[in-house]
Structure formats: C-alpha cells, structure tokens
C-alpha cells in the first residue's frame, strides 16, 4: 500500500534536514584519538543510535546500492536510483533520504513503505558491523531491554549535545516503542532497522506494527510481538515462585527502606506523596501529613525538568519509566526561605503494580562539597552504596588538580611569553649584527665563535668623499652637516641593499662599500660600478646648506684583501692590505662627480660583452705610484652605462635595473647547472 504518512508532508513542503554528518559534532577520529585499540566509547554508542535517527549519506547510499542489487528484479524501477557517491558530496546539507522517498513515489507509490522497510534492513546489514554492532549489543540482553535502553540512552545523548529537538524514543510498555521525528521517512526506515536488529542481536523475528499517533508533533508507535517457544519446565522453583506478589509481605520495614534509600518517594494515582526517604523527610519536615487528606502533591514540592514536555499524569509517567528523570526541589508552602530550593535530584521512576504506585529512586545531582553544603546537606545524607558520594569527593580532588593544572598552564604561558620576548629581542640583536657585519660573521659572533681573519681574493672596493666638505663644515652648523649626511647616506644604504654590496664604514664624508666579501660573484665589480653611477646621480637630488648640489668623487679598485673583526667593545669589521690603500688612492685621484676605476676593475667590467659600460681612459700619470706593475696601464673614468636591450634614451636607473635582472637570472641558471652536474 502507499505510505500513509506521505499525505502529511508533501514533497514540495518537505524541508530538507541535515544528515548526521552535518547535524552533530561527534568526531570519532578526534574523540577516540587518545583511546587505545577498539575500546567501546560513548561516541560509538552515539553513532550507533544515530544510525536509527539520522543516518549519514554514506550509510544510506551503501544501503541503497545493496537494496538495488537484491530487489531490482522485484521492482525494476529501483535501478533508476543508482548514483555515484561523489555526486552527493557537493551538497553538504543534502537530505538523501527525502530524495529517495520522492523518487520511490514516482516509481511505485503503492510500494514506497515496503521498500523503505527493506532499505532499513539493508542499512543495518551494511552499517551495523564491528564496533557499531558491539555498541548495539551493549544496550540489552533481550529485545525488551534493548527498547528500554534506547529510551534512556538517547535521552542522555541529547542532553550531552544540548539537543532541543523533539526527536526521541519512549519505551511505553512491554513491546511498545514510540518514536518522535519531524521526518516521516524515518518511521518506515526504523521499522526495517528494528527487524534487522532483532534478527542480528537476539535471533528473533518479531511482528512489528506501525501506526501514527495523533498530535501536533509527529509520533509513531511500534508494537513488537515475539512468539517465544514453549520450553519444558523443570520441577524446580525459581525466585519468582518464592517471592510474594503482595506488598504487605515485604520483609523490610518502611523505616529501614527510608534509611537505605534516603532519596526516594512514592506517589499514588493522584500523584500525592505517600512516602519519602529520610533525606526528603528532613528537608520537608512538618509538611508530610499522616492521612491522605494531608498529603502533599508531588508537583507542589517537585519540578519535573526531564523528560522534557512530560505531562504530569500517572499513566504518562508510567509510560516513561525507562527514561531518566531529573527533578528539582520547590519551596514547600509557607517556607519562602527554603535553603534547598533548586536542588536537583536525578533518578528513575519504577511502577509498583502491587500497590498501583510510582516509586522514585534517585541521588542529588552535585559536583562538589560546596554544592552539598549550600543546600544544607551532609555527606551522611548520601548512602554508602550511592556512587554520588565518590563523585563528590573525586570531584573535589579533580577540582584541586584542575586548579594546579591551571596554575601550571598559567606559568607555562608566562614562560612561553617570556621565551617569545627573548626570541624577539634575539632577532633584533641578530638583525642589528647583520646590519654591522656580513651575515656569516654576524651569525658566528652571535654564537660566540672565534672570528679569524680571512683573505678574500678579487674584492671590489669603493671609496668616496664629498668635494669641499671641509669648506662646507666651516660655513654650516653641525646640525646642517649631520642632516645633509643623514639624508644622503640613508639613500646610499638603500642602494647597498638593492645591489647586495657590503657597507664597510662611514667616516665623516667618506662612504665605503665592498663586494665579494659576504657573497662572491662574477658580477661583484659590476654591482659596485652600478652603485657608483647611482651615487653620482643621487647627489644631484641633495643640496648643501647654501643650495648647491652635493658633489662627490669616487674611486673603485679590485684586489685581494684581508678582512677580520677588530675589537671587543664596539667591534668593527675592517679591511686590511695594500689594495685597500690603492683603492683609497684612486678615490683621492678622482675628480668632482667622476668615478675613477683601476685597471683591474676595468678587466672585470669588460669580461662580459653583454654589459655596456662607458669608459674613458685617462693619462697614465694619474695612476697611483703605489700601484705595482703599472707599466703600460692606466686608470679610467666610468661615464655611464647603457644596457643593450634598452634604447639609449631610457633613464640610467632603468638600464641598471635591467642589468641587475640579467645578473640575477644568470646567477640562478649557473646554480641550477651546478646542481644538475
């Protein structure tokens, strides 16, 4: 027949619900990452029960594929439902079950409910394996206990997740299960799941009837009947035969029972309190009458917080005896200062058919001694057999450990902050050292290693000074001189970073750089020459105090030098050797706004024809006398630079930048070739 619930919510009105994968935050991998082996946990139990209430897309898809393979001959239209799992993953909130129901209605409306039942059976057969099967088995030893545990366990899981939805189970009696869900398709799916679970876990084939219940919230009743085989009874009596069914034959006095279970009460059919445990009696002393006329109604002194939405009627409470109860105390009449107001008691209801009464047995819901004393209770109010006593004491121990852990975490955090501050300061010191020394020398200085002097071949040095600096200082104030040098040398420092050359020192108006110390390259002379051209160009941007452009003279020389760190206090990285003196001589032999280069530097500049340096030879008389083997050699003025790939009318800066890009590319290719070899 057609699905009787399809008319309640049409396919157009049906609101797609998120699947289990998106609706809950239970992460098996994360929650079980610290649990060894395949130990059964609450996470597994939650995953098992949600297989019944909100199966994931993966589980439904696997079950559907199994259903199609088994029943495609019976219902040929099922083959139309085949799909790839990857096609479904692009819809994070896709309700696969609702879509299956809609498609089944188009294929064979009369068989929708039957197919959904078979789909539920396939869901259990394909997904209920391994630890999920073990999780279902732990719910009960028989079918009735299994149904009762579904009620209580799912209620606890909903509380853990702070789930406020109406979805849930109620084991209302022997073989009766009530399922609440906003998704009608799950009602038929659950029927098939219950059949498969009964077969898998308890080896029985119950007859299950499903009927919708009236009301604003969709509810469905499942009546399960199992025909148990009649076994031959042995000629012996069991415990049920020797225990009387008459409440008056109880061999325990009321006082003993009240002392053994201090947190219990008994209600009659009118929900009046006919008996209380010793703890309740002490709290409500003087408010429990001797006759029925003076009995308190349970709703007067108790507020039923769980199960949610419970109707305070005797029969409704009887139907929820498999659900955990949470009650809180109200102030009794005439006691506005009742100190235990709001105290929560957690327990269960037990139906006593002998006296047609309800027995509540519970324990205070406390987490420490403070909660105990604030409600006027004592440790003696918790019986020895009640684990709540251990929970309170262990909770105090855990609280102390948490306090110690928090202090340790705070101390750890402060240490980490201090360590981070030290690292930050260390980076500042290292950065400062790297500004003063080459990177390799700075690192060794920071590590405290000994710095030995080292000889560097083919180092290109640049010496410069400002023409007429002495005259400028005599006519300008010290502040004007310092401000002029600061602006000019700050620009030069930026050029050092661009050309990757090492700034040796500045003494007064002398600005000295070198290339080939910290990082040797075949383009060391080129970089220094380009920087010299940019320095002369930069001087035209700055004026002296009297409005005249700054004029510099520069000398460049390439040769072998000795370099090392001198001094312990304010150490300096100094260059020594005959070639340092020669480089200084080339600077003193230069002219205003001119760059005087040595023959050795010229050899490096003309080695590579791809770079067009404009060199003008000078008279041999300008060669420094200290330059050895200068016979037939002369010095040169570096007038400019033109890169062959750019037109001559382009600015000098663009020509030099293009040349630098070429050197970087050539250097990268050289490194790649060396690695390949």
C-alpha positions as CSV (number, residue, x, y, z in Angstrom):
1,X,0.0,0.0,0.0
2,X,1.0,3.6,-0.3
3,X,2.9,5.3,2.5
4,X,0.2,6.6,4.9
5,X,2.5,9.5,6.1
6,X,3.2,10.8,2.6
7,X,0.0,12.9,2.8
8,X,1.1,14.6,6.0
9,X,4.0,16.5,4.4
10,X,4.2,16.8,0.6
11,X,7.4,16.7,-1.3
12,X,7.1,20.4,-2.0
13,X,6.6,21.3,1.6
14,X,9.2,18.9,2.9
15,X,12.1,20.8,4.5
16,X,15.5,19.2,3.8
17,X,17.2,18.2,7.1
18,X,21.0,18.0,7.5
19,X,22.3,14.4,7.7
20,X,24.1,13.1,10.7
21,X,27.5,14.1,9.4
22,X,26.5,17.7,9.5
23,X,23.8,17.8,12.2
24,X,26.1,16.7,15.1
25,X,29.6,17.4,16.2
26,X,30.6,13.9,17.2
27,X,34.0,13.3,15.6
28,X,35.0,9.6,16.0
29,X,38.6,10.2,15.0
30,X,39.1,13.2,17.2
31,X,37.3,11.8,20.3
32,X,39.0,8.4,20.1
33,X,42.5,9.6,19.2
34,X,43.7,9.0,22.7
35,X,41.8,5.8,23.4
36,X,43.9,2.6,22.7
37,X,42.6,-0.1,20.4
38,X,38.9,-0.6,19.6
39,X,37.6,0.3,23.1
40,X,33.8,0.9,23.1
41,X,33.0,4.5,24.0
42,X,30.1,6.8,24.3
43,X,30.9,8.2,20.8
44,X,30.4,4.7,19.3
45,X,27.1,4.4,21.2
46,X,26.0,7.8,19.8
47,X,27.0,6.8,16.3
48,X,25.0,3.5,16.6
49,X,21.8,5.2,17.8
50,X,22.1,8.0,15.3
51,X,22.2,5.3,12.6
52,X,18.5,4.9,13.5
53,X,17.6,8.5,13.9
54,X,19.7,10.3,11.3
55,X,21.8,8.0,9.1
56,X,24.6,9.6,7.2
57,X,24.6,10.0,3.4
58,X,27.4,7.4,3.1
59,X,25.4,4.8,5.1
60,X,22.2,5.4,3.2
61,X,23.9,5.3,-0.2
62,X,25.6,2.0,0.7
63,X,22.3,0.5,1.9
64,X,20.5,1.7,-1.3
65,X,23.1,0.1,-3.5
66,X,22.6,-3.2,-1.6
67,X,18.8,-2.8,-1.9
68,X,19.0,-2.3,-5.7
69,X,21.2,-5.4,-6.2
70,X,18.8,-7.6,-4.2
71,X,15.4,-6.3,-5.3
72,X,15.9,-4.9,-8.8
73,X,14.0,-7.9,-10.2
74,X,11.0,-7.3,-8.0
75,X,11.0,-3.5,-8.5
76,X,12.8,-2.8,-11.8
77,X,12.4,1.0,-11.3
78,X,14.9,0.8,-8.4
79,X,17.8,0.8,-10.9
80,X,16.9,4.5,-11.7
81,X,18.1,5.4,-8.2
82,X,21.7,4.4,-8.9
83,X,24.2,7.2,-8.4
84,X,27.8,7.8,-7.6
85,X,28.7,8.8,-4.0
86,X,31.0,11.6,-5.4
87,X,27.9,13.2,-6.9
88,X,26.3,13.6,-3.5
89,X,29.3,15.1,-1.7
90,X,28.9,18.5,-3.5
91,X,25.7,19.1,-1.5
92,X,26.7,19.5,2.2
93,X,23.1,19.7,3.5
94,X,21.5,17.3,1.1
95,X,18.7,15.1,2.6
96,X,19.3,11.9,0.7
97,X,16.5,10.0,2.4
98,X,13.9,12.6,1.4
99,X,15.0,12.5,-2.2
100,X,14.8,8.7,-2.2
101,X,11.3,8.8,-0.9
102,X,10.2,11.3,-3.6
103,X,11.8,9.2,-6.3
104,X,10.1,6.0,-5.0
105,X,6.7,7.7,-5.0
106,X,7.2,8.3,-8.7
107,X,8.4,4.8,-9.4
108,X,5.8,2.8,-7.4
109,X,3.7,4.8,-5.0
110,X,2.0,1.7,-3.6
111,X,5.3,0.1,-2.6
112,X,7.0,3.1,-1.0
113,X,6.6,2.0,2.6
114,X,7.6,-1.6,1.9
115,X,10.8,-0.5,0.0
116,X,11.7,1.8,2.8
117,X,11.3,-1.0,5.3
118,X,13.7,-3.1,3.2
119,X,16.0,-0.2,3.0
120,X,16.1,0.0,6.8
121,X,17.0,-3.7,6.9
122,X,19.8,-3.2,4.4
123,X,21.0,-0.2,6.4
124,X,21.6,-2.4,9.4
125,X,23.2,-5.2,7.4
126,X,25.7,-2.9,5.7
127,X,26.5,-0.4,8.5
128,X,26.0,-2.4,11.7
129,X,29.4,-4.0,11.8
130,X,32.4,-4.0,14.1
131,X,32.3,-1.6,17.0
132,X,28.8,-0.3,15.9
133,X,27.4,-3.8,16.4
134,X,29.1,-4.0,19.8
135,X,27.5,-0.7,20.7
136,X,24.0,-2.0,19.9
137,X,24.7,-5.2,21.8
138,X,25.5,-3.4,25.0
139,X,22.0,-1.9,25.2
140,X,20.3,-5.0,26.5
141,X,20.3,-8.8,26.7
142,X,16.9,-9.1,25.1
143,X,14.6,-7.1,22.8
144,X,12.6,-5.5,25.6
145,X,15.7,-4.4,27.5
146,X,17.1,-3.1,24.1
147,X,14.0,-0.9,23.6
148,X,14.1,0.4,27.1
149,X,17.8,1.4,26.8
150,X,17.0,3.2,23.5
151,X,14.8,5.5,25.6
152,X,17.2,6.2,28.4
153,X,20.5,6.3,26.5
154,X,19.2,8.5,23.7
155,X,17.9,11.0,26.3
156,X,21.3,11.2,27.9
157,X,23.0,11.7,24.5
158,X,20.6,14.5,23.6
159,X,21.5,16.2,26.9
160,X,25.2,15.9,26.1
161,X,24.7,17.6,22.7
162,X,22.2,20.1,24.2
163,X,19.8,18.9,21.5
164,X,16.4,20.7,21.9
165,X,14.7,18.8,19.1
166,X,11.7,16.6,19.6
167,X,13.3,13.5,18.1
168,X,13.5,10.7,20.6
169,X,12.3,7.3,21.8
170,X,9.9,6.3,24.5
171,X,9.6,2.7,25.6
172,X,5.9,2.9,26.8
173,X,5.5,-0.7,27.9
174,X,6.1,-4.3,27.0
175,X,6.9,-4.5,23.3
176,X,5.8,-0.9,22.7
177,X,8.1,1.8,21.4
178,X,7.1,5.4,20.5
179,X,9.4,7.3,18.1
180,X,9.2,11.0,17.6
181,X,10.6,12.7,14.5
182,X,9.8,15.5,12.1
183,X,10.9,13.3,9.2
184,X,8.2,10.8,8.3
185,X,10.5,8.8,6.1
186,X,12.5,7.7,9.2
187,X,9.4,6.0,10.6
188,X,9.4,3.2,7.9
189,X,13.2,3.1,7.9
190,X,13.2,2.5,11.7
191,X,10.7,-0.4,11.3
192,X,13.2,-2.2,9.0
193,X,16.1,-1.4,11.3
194,X,14.2,-2.9,14.3
195,X,13.5,-6.1,12.3
196,X,17.1,-6.4,11.2
197,X,18.5,-5.7,14.7
198,X,16.1,-8.2,16.3
199,X,17.4,-10.8,13.9
200,X,21.0,-9.8,14.3
201,X,21.3,-9.3,18.0
202,X,18.6,-11.6,19.5
203,X,17.9,-14.1,16.8
204,X,14.2,-13.5,16.7
205,X,11.6,-12.4,14.1
206,X,9.1,-10.1,15.9
207,X,5.9,-9.0,14.3
208,X,6.0,-5.2,14.2
209,X,3.0,-3.0,13.7
210,X,3.4,0.7,12.9
211,X,0.8,3.3,13.4
212,X,0.9,7.1,13.6
213,X,-0.3,8.8,16.7
214,X,-2.4,12.0,16.7
215,X,-0.9,15.2,17.9
216,X,0.9,18.3,16.9
217,X,4.3,16.5,16.9
218,X,4.7,13.6,14.5
219,X,4.9,10.4,16.6
220,X,4.8,6.7,15.6
221,X,4.0,3.7,17.7
222,X,5.7,0.4,17.1
223,X,4.1,-2.7,18.7
224,X,6.5,-5.7,18.8
225,X,5.3,-9.2,19.4
226,X,7.7,-12.2,19.7
227,X,6.4,-15.7,19.8
228,X,8.6,-17.3,22.3
229,X,8.9,-21.1,22.1
230,X,7.3,-23.1,24.9
231,X,10.1,-24.8,26.9
232,X,9.6,-27.8,29.2
233,X,9.6,-26.6,32.8
234,X,11.8,-28.4,35.2
235,X,10.4,-29.5,38.6
236,X,12.1,-26.7,40.5
237,X,11.0,-23.3,41.7
238,X,12.7,-20.1,40.7
239,X,13.0,-16.8,42.5
240,X,9.6,-15.6,41.1
241,X,7.9,-18.6,42.7
242,X,9.1,-18.0,46.3
243,X,8.7,-14.2,46.3
244,X,5.2,-13.0,47.2
245,X,3.4,-10.6,45.0
246,X,1.7,-8.9,47.9
247,X,3.3,-5.7,49.0
248,X,2.3,-6.5,52.6
249,X,4.6,-9.5,52.6
250,X,7.7,-7.3,52.1
251,X,10.2,-8.4,54.7
252,X,11.6,-4.9,55.1
253,X,10.2,-2.2,57.3
254,X,9.3,1.2,56.0
255,X,11.8,2.9,58.3
256,X,14.6,0.6,57.1
257,X,13.7,1.2,53.4
258,X,13.6,5.0,54.0
259,X,17.0,4.9,55.7
260,X,18.5,2.7,53.0
261,X,17.1,4.8,50.2
262,X,17.0,8.4,51.6
263,X,16.3,10.0,48.2
264,X,13.1,8.2,47.3
265,X,9.4,9.0,47.3
266,X,6.3,7.1,46.5
267,X,3.3,8.6,44.7
268,X,-0.3,7.3,44.4
269,X,-2.5,7.6,41.4
270,X,-3.3,11.3,42.3
271,X,0.5,11.9,42.4
272,X,0.3,12.5,46.1
273,X,3.4,11.7,48.2
274,X,2.6,8.7,50.4
275,X,6.2,8.0,51.5
276,X,9.5,9.8,51.5
277,X,13.1,8.8,52.2
278,X,14.9,10.1,55.3
279,X,16.7,12.8,53.3
280,X,13.5,14.2,51.8
281,X,11.7,13.9,55.1
282,X,14.3,16.0,56.8
283,X,14.1,18.7,54.1
284,X,10.3,18.7,54.1
285,X,9.9,18.2,57.9
286,X,6.4,19.1,59.0
287,X,5.0,19.1,55.5
288,X,4.1,15.4,55.1
289,X,0.7,14.7,56.8
290,X,-0.3,11.4,58.3
291,X,-3.5,10.9,56.5
292,X,-4.3,11.1,52.8
293,X,-6.1,14.4,53.3
294,X,-2.8,16.0,54.4
295,X,-0.6,14.5,51.7
296,X,1.4,16.9,49.5
297,X,1.0,16.7,45.8
298,X,4.3,15.9,44.1
299,X,4.0,19.0,41.8
300,X,3.9,21.2,44.9
301,X,7.4,20.4,46.1
302,X,9.0,19.0,42.9
303,X,9.5,20.4,39.5
304,X,10.0,17.8,36.8
305,X,12.7,19.1,34.5
306,X,13.3,15.9,32.5
307,X,11.9,14.2,30.4
308,X,11.1,17.4,28.6
309,X,7.4,18.0,27.8
310,X,6.2,15.4,30.4
311,X,2.5,15.6,31.3
312,X,2.1,15.2,35.0
313,X,-0.4,12.3,34.8
314,X,0.0,9.0,36.5
315,X,-0.3,6.9,33.2
316,X,2.0,9.3,31.3
317,X,4.7,8.9,33.9
318,X,4.2,5.1,33.9
319,X,4.9,5.1,30.2
320,X,8.3,6.9,30.8
321,X,9.7,4.5,33.4
322,X,12.6,3.7,31.0
323,X,13.6,7.4,30.8
324,X,15.9,9.1,33.3
325,X,14.1,11.7,35.4
326,X,15.5,15.0,36.7
327,X,13.6,16.8,39.4
328,X,14.4,20.0,41.3
329,X,13.0,20.9,44.7
330,X,10.5,23.7,45.2
331,X,10.0,25.6,48.4
332,X,7.1,24.0,50.3
333,X,4.1,26.2,51.3
334,X,5.0,28.7,54.0
335,X,8.7,28.2,53.5
336,X,10.0,31.0,51.3
337,X,13.4,30.8,52.8
338,X,13.7,27.1,52.0
339,X,17.5,26.6,51.7
340,X,17.4,23.6,49.4
341,X,15.4,25.3,46.7
342,X,16.6,24.3,43.2
343,X,18.5,21.2,44.4
344,X,18.4,18.7,41.5
345,X,17.8,15.0,42.0
346,X,18.4,12.5,39.2
347,X,16.9,9.1,39.2
348,X,14.2,6.8,37.7
349,X,10.6,6.0,38.2
350,X,9.5,2.5,39.0
351,X,5.9,1.3,38.6
352,X,4.7,-0.8,41.5
353,X,1.7,-2.8,40.2
354,X,1.1,-4.4,43.7
355,X,0.2,-1.0,45.2
356,X,-0.6,0.8,41.9
357,X,2.0,3.4,42.9
358,X,5.1,5.0,41.5
359,X,8.5,4.8,43.2
360,X,11.2,7.3,42.5
361,X,14.7,6.4,43.5
362,X,17.5,9.0,42.9
363,X,20.5,10.8,44.1
364,X,21.4,14.5,44.4
365,X,23.0,15.9,41.3
366,X,26.1,17.5,42.9
367,X,29.7,18.1,41.8
368,X,31.4,19.0,45.0
369,X,31.3,19.7,48.7
370,X,30.3,23.4,48.1
371,X,27.1,22.3,46.3
372,X,26.5,19.9,49.2
373,X,26.8,22.4,52.0
374,X,25.0,25.2,50.1
375,X,21.9,23.0,50.0
376,X,22.1,22.2,53.7
377,X,23.1,18.6,53.1
378,X,25.7,16.4,54.7
379,X,27.9,13.6,53.4
380,X,25.9,11.3,55.7
381,X,22.8,12.1,53.5
382,X,24.4,10.2,50.7
383,X,24.2,6.4,51.4
384,X,27.4,4.3,51.2
385,X,26.1,2.3,48.2
386,X,25.5,5.5,46.2
387,X,28.3,6.4,43.8
388,X,27.4,10.1,44.3
389,X,29.5,10.1,47.4
390,X,32.6,9.2,45.4
391,X,31.6,11.6,42.7
392,X,31.6,14.5,45.2
393,X,34.9,13.5,46.8
394,X,36.6,12.7,43.5
395,X,35.2,15.9,42.1
396,X,37.0,17.9,44.9
397,X,40.2,16.0,44.0
398,X,39.7,16.8,40.3
399,X,38.9,20.4,41.1
400,X,42.2,20.6,43.1
401,X,44.0,19.0,40.2
402,X,42.4,21.4,37.8
403,X,43.5,24.3,39.9
404,X,47.0,23.0,39.9
405,X,46.8,22.4,36.1
406,X,45.5,26.0,35.6
407,X,48.4,27.4,37.6
408,X,50.8,25.3,35.7
409,X,49.2,26.4,32.4
410,X,49.5,30.0,33.6
411,X,53.1,29.5,34.5
412,X,53.7,27.7,31.2
413,X,52.0,30.6,29.4
414,X,54.1,33.2,31.1
415,X,57.3,31.2,30.4
416,X,56.3,30.9,26.7
417,X,55.6,34.7,26.6
418,X,59.0,35.4,28.2
419,X,60.6,33.0,25.8
420,X,58.9,34.7,22.8
421,X,60.1,38.0,24.1
422,X,63.6,36.7,24.4
423,X,63.4,35.3,20.9
424,X,62.1,38.7,19.6
425,X,64.9,40.5,21.3
426,X,67.4,38.0,20.0
427,X,66.1,38.6,16.5
428,X,66.6,42.3,17.0
429,X,70.2,41.7,18.1
430,X,70.9,39.4,15.2
431,X,69.3,41.9,12.8
432,X,71.5,44.6,14.3
433,X,74.6,42.5,13.9
434,X,73.7,41.7,10.3
435,X,73.5,45.5,9.7
436,X,77.0,45.9,11.0
437,X,78.7,42.7,9.8
438,X,78.3,40.3,6.9
439,X,75.6,37.6,7.6
440,X,78.1,34.8,8.2
441,X,80.3,36.9,10.5
442,X,77.2,38.1,12.4
443,X,75.9,34.6,13.0
444,X,79.3,33.4,14.3
445,X,79.6,36.5,16.6
446,X,76.1,35.7,18.0
447,X,77.1,32.1,18.6
448,X,80.2,33.2,20.4
449,X,82.6,31.5,17.9
450,X,86.1,32.8,17.3
451,X,86.4,35.0,14.2
452,X,89.7,34.5,12.4
453,X,90.9,37.0,9.8
454,X,90.4,35.7,6.3
455,X,91.9,36.6,2.9
456,X,89.4,37.4,0.2
457,X,90.5,37.5,-3.5
458,X,89.1,39.8,-6.1
459,X,87.2,42.1,-3.7
460,X,85.9,45.3,-5.4
461,X,86.1,48.3,-3.1
462,X,84.5,51.7,-3.5
463,X,85.8,54.8,-1.6
464,X,84.0,58.2,-1.9
465,X,84.1,61.6,-0.3
466,X,82.3,64.9,-0.8
467,X,84.3,67.6,-2.6
468,X,84.8,70.7,-0.5
469,X,83.5,69.0,2.7
470,X,85.9,71.0,4.9
471,X,84.7,74.2,3.4
472,X,81.0,73.2,3.9
473,X,81.6,72.4,7.6
474,X,83.2,75.7,8.1
475,X,80.2,77.6,6.8
476,X,77.4,75.4,8.1
477,X,76.2,74.5,11.5
478,X,76.9,71.0,12.8
479,X,73.2,70.2,12.6
480,X,73.1,71.2,9.0
481,X,76.0,68.9,8.2
482,X,74.6,66.0,10.0
483,X,71.2,66.4,8.4
484,X,72.8,66.6,5.0
485,X,74.8,63.4,5.5
486,X,71.9,61.6,7.1
487,X,69.6,62.2,4.1
488,X,72.3,61.3,1.6
489,X,73.7,58.2,3.3
490,X,70.2,56.9,4.0
491,X,69.7,56.8,0.2
492,X,73.1,55.2,-0.2
493,X,72.1,52.5,2.3
494,X,69.1,51.6,0.2
495,X,71.3,51.2,-2.8
496,X,73.5,48.8,-0.8
497,X,70.5,46.6,-0.2
498,X,69.4,46.8,-3.9
499,X,72.9,45.9,-5.3
500,X,73.7,43.5,-2.5
501,X,77.0,45.0,-1.5
502,X,78.5,45.3,1.9
503,X,78.8,48.7,3.5
504,X,82.2,48.8,5.2
505,X,82.1,52.1,7.1
506,X,81.3,55.8,7.0
507,X,83.8,58.2,8.5
508,X,82.8,61.8,8.2
509,X,82.1,62.4,4.5
510,X,83.8,59.1,3.4
511,X,81.4,56.3,2.4
512,X,83.0,52.9,1.7
513,X,81.5,49.7,0.3
514,X,82.8,46.4,-1.0
515,X,81.5,43.5,-2.9
516,X,83.0,39.9,-2.8
517,X,83.3,39.7,1.0
518,X,80.0,38.3,2.1
519,X,78.9,36.7,-1.1
520,X,81.3,36.1,-4.0
521,X,80.0,36.6,-7.6
522,X,81.4,37.1,-11.1
523,X,79.4,40.4,-11.1
524,X,80.9,42.0,-7.9
525,X,82.7,44.7,-9.9
526,X,79.6,45.3,-12.0
527,X,77.4,45.9,-8.9
528,X,79.9,48.3,-7.3
529,X,80.2,50.2,-10.7
530,X,76.4,50.5,-11.0
531,X,76.2,51.7,-7.4
532,X,78.8,54.3,-8.1
533,X,76.8,55.6,-11.0
534,X,73.6,55.7,-8.9
535,X,75.5,57.5,-6.1
536,X,76.7,60.3,-8.5
537,X,73.1,60.5,-9.8
538,X,71.7,60.7,-6.2
539,X,74.0,63.6,-5.3
540,X,72.1,65.8,-7.8
541,X,69.0,65.3,-5.6
542,X,70.5,66.8,-2.5
543,X,71.9,70.2,-1.8
544,X,74.4,71.7,0.6
545,X,73.3,74.4,3.1
546,X,73.9,77.1,0.5
547,X,71.7,75.5,-2.2
548,X,74.5,73.9,-4.2
549,X,74.3,70.3,-5.4
550,X,76.5,67.9,-3.5
551,X,79.5,66.8,-5.5
552,X,81.3,63.5,-4.8
553,X,84.3,61.8,-6.2
554,X,84.6,58.1,-6.2
555,X,87.4,55.6,-6.7
556,X,87.0,51.9,-7.4
557,X,89.6,49.1,-7.2
558,X,89.6,45.3,-7.3
559,X,92.1,43.2,-5.5
560,X,92.9,40.8,-2.7
561,X,92.2,42.0,0.9
562,X,92.4,40.7,4.4
563,X,89.2,41.1,6.5
564,X,88.6,40.5,10.2
565,X,86.8,41.7,13.3
566,X,88.7,44.1,15.4
567,X,87.9,45.0,19.0
568,X,85.6,43.5,21.7
569,X,83.8,46.7,22.7
570,X,82.1,48.2,19.6
571,X,83.8,45.7,17.3
572,X,84.3,46.6,13.6
573,X,84.8,44.5,10.5
574,X,87.8,46.0,8.9
575,X,89.7,45.6,5.6
576,X,93.5,45.4,5.5
577,X,96.1,45.2,2.8
578,X,97.9,47.0,0.1
579,X,94.8,47.0,-2.2
580,X,92.8,48.9,0.4
581,X,95.4,51.7,0.2
582,X,95.3,51.6,-3.6
583,X,91.5,51.9,-3.6
584,X,91.8,55.0,-1.4
585,X,94.4,56.5,-3.8
586,X,92.0,56.0,-6.8
587,X,89.4,57.9,-4.8
588,X,91.8,60.8,-4.0
589,X,92.9,60.9,-7.6
590,X,89.4,61.2,-8.9
591,X,87.5,64.4,-9.7
592,X,84.2,66.0,-8.7
593,X,81.2,64.0,-10.0
594,X,83.6,61.4,-11.5
595,X,84.2,57.7,-10.9
596,X,87.9,56.7,-11.2
597,X,88.4,53.0,-11.7
598,X,91.5,50.9,-11.6
599,X,92.8,48.7,-14.5
600,X,91.9,45.5,-12.5
601,X,88.3,46.7,-12.1
602,X,88.1,47.5,-15.8
603,X,89.2,43.9,-16.6
604,X,86.2,42.6,-14.7
605,X,83.8,45.1,-16.3
606,X,84.8,44.2,-19.9
607,X,84.9,40.4,-19.4
608,X,81.2,40.2,-20.2
609,X,80.4,42.0,-23.5
610,X,76.6,41.9,-22.7
611,X,77.1,44.9,-20.4
612,X,77.9,48.3,-21.9
613,X,80.0,50.4,-19.6
614,X,81.1,53.7,-20.9
615,X,84.8,54.0,-20.0
616,X,87.2,56.8,-20.9
617,X,90.9,56.2,-20.5
618,X,92.9,58.8,-18.5
619,X,96.5,59.7,-18.8
620,X,98.9,57.2,-17.3
621,X,100.2,59.9,-15.0
622,X,97.1,59.7,-12.9
623,X,97.9,56.1,-11.9
624,X,98.8,55.9,-8.2
625,X,102.5,55.5,-7.6
626,X,101.7,52.7,-5.1
627,X,100.1,50.6,-7.9
628,X,102.6,47.8,-8.7
629,X,103.2,46.6,-12.2
630,X,101.5,49.7,-13.6
631,X,103.7,49.8,-16.7
632,X,101.5,50.3,-19.7
633,X,98.4,50.5,-17.6
634,X,96.2,53.5,-16.9
635,X,93.0,54.3,-15.0
636,X,89.6,55.2,-16.4
637,X,86.6,57.4,-15.8
638,X,83.3,55.5,-15.7
639,X,81.0,57.9,-17.5
640,X,77.8,55.8,-17.7
641,X,76.1,52.6,-18.6
642,X,73.8,51.5,-21.4
643,X,72.1,48.1,-21.5
644,X,72.0,46.6,-25.0
645,X,68.3,45.6,-24.7
646,X,67.1,49.1,-23.9
647,X,67.1,52.2,-26.1
648,X,69.7,54.9,-25.2
649,X,67.1,57.5,-24.3
650,X,65.9,55.5,-21.3
651,X,66.9,56.7,-17.9
652,X,70.1,55.4,-16.3
653,X,68.1,53.8,-13.5
654,X,66.1,51.6,-15.9
655,X,69.3,50.5,-17.7
656,X,70.9,49.5,-14.4
657,X,67.7,47.7,-13.1
658,X,67.5,45.7,-16.3
659,X,71.2,44.8,-15.9
660,X,70.6,43.6,-12.3
661,X,67.7,41.4,-13.5
662,X,70.0,39.8,-16.1
663,X,72.7,39.1,-13.4
664,X,70.1,37.5,-11.1
665,X,68.9,35.3,-14.0
666,X,72.4,34.3,-15.0
667,X,73.3,33.5,-11.4
668,X,70.2,31.3,-11.0
669,X,71.0,29.5,-14.2
670,X,74.5,28.9,-13.0
671,X,73.4,27.5,-9.7
672,X,70.9,25.2,-11.5
673,X,73.6,23.9,-13.8
674,X,75.9,23.2,-10.9
675,X,73.2,21.2,-9.1
676,X,72.4,19.2,-12.3
677,X,76.1,18.4,-12.8
